[in-house]
């Protein structure tokens, strides 16, 4: 552009872009539907069903247990085909099972508890005002809630980030490019039609940046800014655990600029969110650790000489019974020892139905260990049995292949959204510049990106699954705001020539295509994976 647009003219264009984007998202939300015609609900995956079930259970029944919702009156697993249609629409594999506060075993969502707890309040309000419930009117209620908790915050966050883009970019070309990418070119918009933690974390980061960047740039030390930043980055970490690294790094940066204000505003706000996250988890599960941390047997509570093979399935087993009694426990006459389902022969499961209590029996050298039950993912019909997992859920065996596909392959960060190549170049440009605020933002973006990528690329086999059935590497969505800001200097530079603008537009076109390829259902395979599979280039 040879002439600079006035601020009012730029904002008129920004408003048009955001308005069109909001209309498209609203239309998609109003038509959201389960991809399975046998599941008459607007829920699109096991992931969002798990959260919706908790919201319904909390608001309608006052409990975090979701047995009745996902299994119906029988409150136990059935084959999917045997479930009634109303129950089938709520069934999810994102489950754990453990003993509840009533002394009985129940099924619970495996997802963090803070977000569904807050959204249960939104559902209660919608139910109170309309009389509609998730049980009787799931489409009506869910779509209203998606507008309230996804669309409206999305539009507000886009306005906030547009202000930062307008301030940090040097040319009108870069400003318009950045706002267009924000509205149409990322998977944050793709995921806005489904209930998930990733968009919530991304929008929280935007709110945190809007509050914190003026402090970092020495433009303000207002205490409210530090408080809002603490709430926002703390909430991002509550929804995406690796975002804790950004929360800590931002806190350190703000403390360097405004130590007293950070101590008085930022730190208490972060602690408030942490307390709410841990507190709701404890209320739900009776444990400070999240369900993800309950994947293996607990500590040894007793032991006795002998072997597992010597134990009778339905007793009596005096050595076992005496060992548990000496440890302060008690077994009823109804206990029995189950055949292992997803474990080696050196392990058994003791189930005392009367006491609703389980123990893991593990063969050690010369004796048997009785361990506290702590594998919440081990239950009849579990999807998470390593022996039966297949496809992407089985995990990518080669860490090198996994890294390749996470970066430039079928789930690639740069192959699906190539505008992030501009972010990498932009970070280098800002690091070489003289503005300390921009250098700091670029350095933080590089550091956080490396830390988060390193975290996911070094996960064990079962976690190397590209996020499961999803249109992108969804775990990185919350970094989108940082990458959008740091692509601006590269866009400034490319905007000075016709070929540069053509290259930037080509990268943007591919990014928009990737985002809208999965517009109807973000819990679907990326277009690259989809076509490579059809061509037979990859098989899982």
C-alpha positions in Angstrom: 0.0 0.0 0.0 1.5 3.3 -1.1 -0.5 5.4 1.3 -1.2 4.7 5.0 -4.8 4.2 6.0 -6.2 6.3 8.9 -6.9 4.5 12.2 -10.6 4.8 11.6 -10.3 3.3 8.1 -8.2 0.4 9.4 -10.7 -0.3 12.2 -13.5 -0.3 9.7 -11.8 -3.1 7.8 -11.0 -4.9 11.0 -14.6 -4.7 12.0 -15.7 -6.1 8.7 -13.3 -9.1 8.9 -14.3 -9.9 12.5 -18.0 -9.5 11.7 -17.8 -11.9 8.7 -15.8 -14.4 10.8 -18.3 -14.3 13.6 -21.1 -14.9 11.2 -19.4 -17.9 9.8 -18.8 -19.4 13.3 -22.3 -18.6 14.4 -23.7 -20.5 11.3 -21.5 -23.5 12.0 -22.6 -23.5 15.7 -26.3 -23.4 14.8 -25.7 -26.4 12.5 -23.4 -28.4 14.8 -24.3 -32.1 14.8 -22.8 -35.4 15.8 -21.0 -37.1 12.9 -22.6 -40.4 13.9 -26.3 -40.5 12.8 -26.9 -43.1 15.5 -26.0 -40.4 18.2 -28.8 -37.8 18.1 -26.8 -35.0 19.9 -24.8 -32.0 18.8 -21.7 -33.5 20.4 -18.9 -34.3 18.0 -16.4 -36.5 19.9 -15.7 -38.4 23.0 -13.7 -35.4 24.2 -16.5 -32.9 24.2 -19.1 -35.5 25.3 -17.0 -36.1 28.4 -17.3 -32.5 29.4 -20.9 -32.1 28.5 -21.8 -35.2 30.6 -20.1 -33.5 33.6 -21.9 -30.3 33.1 -25.2 -32.1 32.9 -24.5 -34.2 36.0 -23.4 -31.3 38.1 -26.3 -29.0 37.2 -29.1 -31.6 37.1 -27.9 -34.1 39.7 -25.4 -32.3 41.8 -22.6 -34.8 41.3 -19.5 -35.2 39.2 -20.3 -38.9 38.6 -21.6 -39.5 35.1 -22.7 -43.2 35.2 -26.4 -42.5 34.6 -25.8 -40.2 31.7 -23.3 -42.2 29.7 -24.7 -45.7 30.4 -28.4 -45.0 31.2 -30.3 -46.9 33.9 -28.0 -49.9 33.9 -25.1 -47.7 35.0 -22.6 -50.1 33.5 -20.8 -50.5 30.1 -22.8 -52.0 27.3 -21.8 -52.6 23.6 -22.4 -49.4 21.7 -24.9 -51.0 19.5 -26.9 -52.2 22.5 -27.4 -48.7 23.9 -30.5 -46.8 23.4 -30.2 -43.8 21.1 -30.6 -41.2 23.8 -27.8 -42.8 25.9 -25.7 -43.5 22.8 -25.4 -39.8 22.1 -23.8 -39.2 25.4 -21.4 -42.2 25.5 -17.7 -41.3 25.8 -14.4 -43.2 26.1 -12.8 -40.4 28.0 -13.6 -41.9 31.3 -12.1 -43.0 34.6 -13.6 -45.2 37.3 -12.8 -45.0 41.0 -14.5 -45.1 44.4 -16.6 -42.0 45.2 -17.4 -40.2 48.4 -20.4 -42.5 48.8 -18.1 -45.5 49.1 -19.2 -46.9 45.8 -17.4 -47.0 42.4 -18.5 -44.5 39.8 -17.5 -43.3 36.4 -16.1 -39.8 35.9 -14.9 -37.6 33.1 -11.1 -37.8 32.8 -11.0 -34.1 31.9 -9.9 -31.3 34.3 -12.8 -30.2 36.5 -12.6 -26.4 36.7 -13.9 -25.6 33.2 -17.0 -27.9 33.3 -17.7 -26.7 36.8 -17.9 -23.1 35.6 -19.9 -24.1 32.6 -22.4 -26.0 34.7 -23.2 -22.6 36.1 -23.8 -21.3 32.6 -26.0 -24.3 31.9 -28.0 -23.7 35.1 -28.7 -20.1 34.0 -29.8 -21.2 30.5 -32.0 -23.9 32.0 -33.5 -21.4 34.5 -34.3 -18.9 31.8 -35.6 -21.2 29.1 -36.8 -24.3 30.9 -34.8 -26.4 28.4 -32.4 -29.1 29.6 -29.5 -31.0 28.1 -31.5 -34.2 28.6 -34.6 -33.2 26.7 -33.3 -30.5 24.4 -29.5 -31.1 23.9 -29.3 -29.3 20.5 -31.1 -26.2 21.7 -29.2 -25.9 25.0 -25.8 -26.8 23.6 -25.9 -24.3 20.7 -27.0 -21.5 23.0 -24.1 -22.4 25.4 -21.6 -22.6 22.5 -22.6 -19.1 21.5 -22.2 -17.8 25.0 -18.9 -19.6 25.9 -17.2 -19.9 22.5 -18.4 -17.3 20.1 -18.8 -14.2 22.2 -15.4 -14.7 24.0 -13.9 -15.4 20.6 -15.1 -12.1 19.2 -13.9 -10.2 22.3 -10.5 -11.9 22.1 -10.2 -11.1 18.4 -10.8 -7.4 19.2 -8.2 -7.4 21.9 -5.6 -9.1 19.8 -6.4 -6.8 16.8 -5.5 -3.9 19.0 -2.1 -5.4 19.6 -1.6 -6.3 16.0 -2.5 -2.7 15.0 0.1 -1.4 17.5 3.0 -3.7 16.8 2.8 -3.9 13.0 4.7 -1.3 11.0 2.6 -1.2 7.8 -1.0 -1.4 6.8 -0.3 -4.5 4.8 1.0 -6.3 7.8 -1.8 -5.2 10.0 -4.5 -6.4 7.6 -2.6 -9.6 6.9 -2.4 -10.3 10.7 -6.0 -9.6 11.4 -7.1 -11.8 8.4 -4.9 -14.6 9.7 -6.4 -14.1 13.2 -10.0 -14.4 12.0 -9.7 -17.0 9.2 -6.3 -18.7 9.2 -5.9 -20.6 12.5 -7.5 -23.7 14.1 -8.7 -21.6 17.1 -11.6 -20.7 14.9 -12.0 -24.3 13.7 -12.4 -25.5 17.3 -14.9 -22.8 18.2 -17.9 -25.0 17.3 -17.1 -27.6 19.9 -16.7 -27.6 23.7 -12.9 -27.9 24.4 -10.1 -26.6 26.6 -7.8 -25.5 23.7 -9.8 -22.5 22.5 -10.4 -21.5 26.1 -6.7 -21.5 26.8 -5.9 -19.6 23.6 -8.5 -16.9 24.4 -7.1 -16.7 28.0 -3.6 -16.1 26.6 -5.0 -13.3 24.4 -6.7 -11.7 27.5 -3.5 -12.1 29.5 -1.3 -10.5 26.8 -3.7 -7.5 26.4 -3.3 -6.9 30.1 0.4 -7.6 30.5 2.0 -6.1 27.3 1.5 -2.5 28.4 3.2 -3.3 31.7 6.1 -5.0 29.8 6.3 -2.0 27.5 6.5 0.4 30.6 3.2 2.0 29.6 1.3 1.1 32.7 1.7 -0.4 36.2 -2.0 -0.4 37.0 -2.7 -3.1 39.6 -5.8 -4.2 37.8 -3.7 -5.1 34.8 -1.6 -7.4 36.9 -4.7 -9.0 38.4 -6.3 -9.6 35.1 -3.1 -11.1 33.7 -2.8 -13.4 36.6 -6.4 -14.7 36.2 -6.0 -15.1 32.5 -2.6 -16.9 32.4 -3.6 -18.9 35.5 -6.8 -20.0 33.7 -4.8 -20.9 30.6 -2.6 -23.2 32.7 -5.7 -24.7 34.3 -6.9 -25.7 30.9 -3.5 -26.6 29.3 -0.9 -27.8 31.8 2.1 -26.8 29.6 0.8 -23.3 29.7 2.1 -23.2 33.3 5.5 -22.5 31.8 4.1 -19.3 30.2 2.3 -18.3 33.4 5.6 -18.6 35.3 7.7 -16.8 32.6 5.2 -14.0 32.3 5.1 -13.6 36.1 8.9 -13.4 36.2 8.9 -10.8 33.4 6.3 -8.7 35.1 8.1 -8.9 38.4 11.2 -7.5 36.8 9.2 -4.6 35.5 6.9 -4.0 38.4 7.8 -6.2 41.4 5.4 -4.8 44.0 2.4 -4.7 41.7 3.2 -8.3 40.5 3.3 -9.5 44.1 0.1 -7.7 45.0 -1.9 -8.4 41.8 -0.5 -11.2 39.6 0.5 -13.7 42.2 -2.8 -13.7 44.2 -4.8 -14.0 41.0 -2.8 -17.0 39.8 -3.1 -18.7 43.2 -6.9 -18.1 43.1 -7.2 -20.0 39.9 -4.9 -22.7 41.1 -7.0 -23.1 44.3 -10.2 -23.3 42.2 -8.7 -25.9 39.9 -7.3 -28.1 42.6 -10.3 -27.6 44.8 -12.8 -28.7 42.2 -10.6 -31.7 41.4 -10.6 -32.7 45.0 -14.3 -32.3 45.4 -14.9 -34.4 42.2 -12.3 -37.2 42.8 -11.3 -37.0 46.5 -7.7 -36.5 45.4 -5.5 -33.5 44.6 -4.1 -35.2 41.5 -5.9 -35.1 38.2 -7.2 -38.3 36.7 -4.4 -38.3 34.2 -2.0 -39.0 37.1 -3.9 -42.2 38.0 -2.5 -44.6 35.4 -0.7 -47.2 37.5 -0.9 -49.1 40.8 -0.5 -47.2 44.0 1.8 -47.8 47.0 2.2 -51.1 48.8 -0.2 -51.4 51.7 0.5 -55.1 52.6 2.4 -58.1 51.5 2.5 -61.9 52.2 4.7 -64.8 51.2 3.5 -66.9 48.2 2.5 -66.6 44.6 -0.4 -65.3 42.7 -1.0 -68.8 41.2 -1.6 -70.1 44.7 -4.6 -67.8 45.3 -8.1 -69.1 44.9 -10.3 -66.8 42.8 -13.1 -66.7 45.3 -11.2 -67.5 48.5 -10.7 -68.3 51.2 -7.0 -67.1 51.0 -5.8 -66.8 54.6 -2.3 -65.3 53.9 -3.9 -62.5 51.8 -6.8 -61.9 54.3 -4.4 -61.8 57.3 -2.0 -59.4 55.5 -4.8 -56.9 54.7 -6.2 -57.2 58.3 -2.7 -56.6 59.8 -2.5 -53.4 57.6 -5.8 -52.1 59.1 -8.1 -53.3 56.4 -10.9 -55.8 56.2 -12.2 -58.1 53.4 -15.8 -59.3 53.2 -16.8 -62.8 52.2 -17.8 -61.5 48.7 -14.3 -60.7 47.5 -12.9 -62.4 44.5 -9.7 -62.1 42.4 -10.3 -61.1 38.8 -8.4 -62.3 35.8 -6.2 -59.5 34.5 -7.6 -57.6 31.5 -4.9 -55.2 30.4 -2.0 -56.3 32.7 0.7 -59.0 32.6 0.3 -62.3 34.3 2.3 -61.0 37.3 -0.7 -58.9 38.4 -4.2 -59.6 39.6 -7.1 -57.5 40.7 -8.8 -58.1 44.0 -12.4 -56.8 44.0 -14.4 -56.7 47.3 -17.9 -55.9 46.1 -19.4 -55.5 49.5 -16.9 -52.8 50.5 -16.6 -51.5 46.9 -12.9 -51.6 47.2 -10.1 -52.8 44.8 -6.5 -53.8 45.3 -3.8 -54.7 42.8 -2.0 -57.9 43.6 1.5 -57.8 42.1 4.0 -60.7 42.1 7.4 -59.8 43.6 10.3 -62.0 44.3 9.2 -64.5 47.0 6.1 -62.6 48.0 2.9 -60.9 46.7 2.5 -57.2 47.1 -1.0 -55.7 47.9 -1.1 -52.3 46.3 -3.6 -49.5 46.7 -5.9 -49.3 43.6 -4.8 -46.3 41.6 -5.2 -47.2 37.9 -8.5 -45.4 37.2 -8.3 -46.2 33.5 -8.5 -50.0 34.2 -12.2 -50.9 34.0 -14.4 -53.3 32.0 -14.6 -52.2 28.4 -11.9 -49.6 28.7 -10.7 -48.1 25.5 -7.3 -47.5 26.9 -6.0 -51.0 27.0 -2.6 -51.0 25.4 -3.2 -54.5 24.0 -6.3 -53.4 22.0 -5.5 -49.8 21.1 -5.1 -49.3 17.3 -4.7 -46.5 14.8 -3.4 -43.2 16.0 -4.3 -44.1 19.6 -1.7 -46.9 19.7 1.0 -44.2 19.5 3.7 -43.5 16.9 6.6 -46.0 17.7 9.4 -43.9 16.2 10.0 -40.6 18.0 11.8 -39.3 14.9 8.8 -40.1 12.7 6.5 -38.5 15.3 8.6 -35.3 15.3 8.5 -35.2 11.5 4.7 -35.5 11.3 4.2 -33.0 14.1 6.3 -30.4 12.4 6.0 -30.8 8.6 4.1 -34.1 8.0 0.4 -35.1 8.1 -0.3 -33.3 11.4 2.4 -30.8 10.8 2.5 -27.4 12.6 4.1 -25.8 9.5 2.5 -28.0 6.8 -1.1 -27.3 7.9 -0.6 -23.7 9.0 2.4 -22.4 7.0 2.0 -18.8 8.2 3.8 -20.0 11.3 7.0 -20.0 9.1 6.5 -16.2 9.1 6.4 -16.4 12.9 9.7 -18.1 13.1 11.2 -15.5 10.8 9.5 -12.7 12.7 11.0 -13.8 16.0 14.5 -13.6 14.4 13.8 -10.1 13.0 12.6 -8.8 16.3 15.5 -10.4 18.2 17.8 -8.5 15.9 16.0 -5.2 16.4 16.4 -2.5 19.0 13.0 -2.4 20.7 13.4 -4.2 24.0 9.7 -5.0 24.3 9.6 -6.6 20.9 12.8 -8.5 21.6 11.4 -9.8 24.9 8.1 -10.9 23.2 10.1 -12.7 20.5 12.5 -14.4 23.0 9.6 -15.5 25.1 7.7 -17.0 22.1 10.8 -18.9 21.0 11.5 -20.2 24.5 7.9 -21.3 25.2 7.5 -22.9 21.8 10.6 -25.0 22.3 9.6 -26.0 25.8 6.1 -27.1 24.8 7.2 -28.8 21.6 9.9 -30.6 23.6 7.3 -31.7 26.2 5.0 -33.3 23.6 7.7 -34.8 21.3 9.3 -36.6 24.3 6.1 -38.2 25.6 5.9 -42.0 26.1 4.4 -44.2 23.3 0.8 -44.1 24.4 0.8 -40.3 24.3 2.5 -40.0 20.9 -0.9 -40.0 19.1 -1.1 -36.5 17.5 -4.0 -35.6 19.8 -6.1 -38.5 18.5 -8.8 -38.0 15.9 -8.3 -34.2 15.4 -7.8 -31.8 12.6 -4.4 -30.5 13.9 -1.9 -30.8 16.7 -4.5 -29.4 19.1 -2.2 -29.3 22.1 -0.4 -26.3 20.6 -3.5 -24.1 19.9 -3.0 -22.0 22.9 0.3 -20.7 21.5 -1.6 -19.2 18.5 -1.8 -15.6 19.9 2.0 -15.5 20.4 2.6 -16.7 16.9 0.2 -14.3 15.4 2.0 -11.3 17.0 5.5 -12.5 16.0 4.6 -13.1 12.3 4.1 -9.3 12.0 7.7 -8.2 11.3 8.0 -10.9 8.6 4.8 -9.7 7.0 6.1 -6.1 7.2 9.2 -7.2 5.3 7.3 -9.3 2.7 4.8 -6.5 2.1 7.5 -4.3 0.6 7.5 -6.3 -2.7 5.0 -7.9 -5.0 6.6 -11.3 -4.8 6.8 -11.0 -1.0 3.1 -10.3 -0.8 2.3 -13.2 -3.2 4.3 -15.6 -1.0 2.6 -14.4 2.2 -0.8 -14.7 0.6 0.0 -18.3 -0.6 0.9 -19.3 2.9 -2.3 -17.7 4.2 -4.4 -19.5 1.6 -3.1 -22.9 2.7 -3.6 -22.0 6.4 -7.2 -20.9 5.7 -7.9 -24.1 3.7 -6.6 -26.3 6.5 -8.7 -24.5 9.1 -11.9 -24.7 7.1 -11.4 -28.2 5.7 -12.5 -29.3 9.2 -15.0 -26.5 9.8 -17.9 -28.8 10.4 -16.1 -31.1 12.8 -12.7 -30.3 14.2 -12.5 -33.8 15.6 -11.6 -35.2 12.2 -8.4 -36.0 10.4 -6.3 -33.2 8.8 -6.6 -33.0 5.0 -3.0 -34.1 4.6 -3.5 -37.2 6.7 -6.8 -37.9 5.0 -5.4 -37.8 1.5 -2.2 -39.6 2.4 -4.2 -42.4 3.9 -6.4 -42.6 0.7 -3.3 -42.8 -1.4 -1.9 -45.5 0.8 1.2 -43.5 1.9 0.5 -44.0 5.6 -1.2 -46.8 7.5 -2.0 -47.1 11.2 
